[in-house]
Amino acid sequence: MNTTFVTFADTASQPGGAAEQDSVLLDAYSNTIVNVAKKVSPSVVQIKVSGRATESAPDRKNGIPPQRRAPGRGETDGGTGSGFIISSDGYIITNNHVVAGASQITVSLPDSRDFDATLIGRDPATDIAVLKIYADNLKGIRFADSKQVQVGQIAIALGNPYGFQYSLTTGVVSALGRTLRSESGRLIDDVIQTDAALNPGNSGGPLVDSNGDVIGVNTAVILPAQGICFAVSSNLAALVAGKLIMNGRVRRGYLGIAGQLINLTERIKQYNQLSVRTGVMIVSVEPDGIAGNGELRQGDIIVGFNDQSVASVDDLHRLLTDDTIGRQIQLTILRENRKKGVMVTPGELK
């Protein structure tokens, strides 16, 4: 019986062989990354801050896990981070925690020019801040629609990890729709998870797709883990940045109450025909005049807000948008275990 051995060399030499196909695929992937780097790098900046006090440790009371930390480079007097230009007239997006408390902010461009930056506004609740510099020959990056992002697609992160300027890492979108608790205690919704490596100094840099369009703003990592990184979605970042540019801040509603999560018994749930298993029990009411909350009492349990279910304090935070400020809103509460509607007028959170 004759046996013929086919070697790997013979296979690779055949036209259209597996090795040749792999080479073509590798070249296509490499070309994509190279083209993105050329397109995006001119818009990625390094941010240097100074003159701020020592940053406090994560707020455990607000539920920020100590192992989850934004990848900034905090120091007693300053630090470095990343950002990216969004317009030719010098508006730059970065993270709030990169610039918070800084008395001086310097932006370094890829062409080695340095500029003093003006802080236009910052929003701790979403960890987004906007800066402005006055320079010419600036190139902005375009935002992609983060609703079109899919798990598994290429994700490319650019920034300045540990001060190494204009570094690029690649990965994929690992998950969508994550939530991340900000330093203010509020949840950031619609967070993108990626395994594109982030390190201290990557904060505020862009996470882009294969077209070089921004799909997120790099903001946090899980410290003990490998490849679990997070970015604020481009849609949320663009919305917040627009409000910061127009108004210098993001307006949010305020009820003037302190609340805590409480479990509802099955009997109470069925008797009141509720769809939620938990609610927000009012621990105290602050009659400070900012919010019209006179109908609320200590011990009331909030389970609804304008016909939308409320199961946690985070639900209230999400629903108290700038559209609710100064408007009468109906809260659905449980008082003495019975459902009742009361009217409140949210004030503006300062």
Protein Blocks (a to p, Z undefined) as FASTA:
>chain_A
ZZddddfklmmmpghiaklmmmmmmmmmmmmmmmmmmmmmmmpccdddehiacdddddfk
nopafkbccfbdddfkbccdddddfbfnopacddfklmgopabdcdddfkopacddddfb
dcfknopacdddddehiacdddddfklpcehiacddddjeehiahiacddddfbghiacd
dfkopacehiacdfbdcdehjgopacddfkopafbdcfbdcfklghiacdddfklmmmmm
mmmmmnopacdddehiacddddddfklmmmnopabfbdcddfbdcdehlaccklpcehia
cfbeehiacfbfklmmmmmcfklgopacdddddeehiacdddddddddZZ
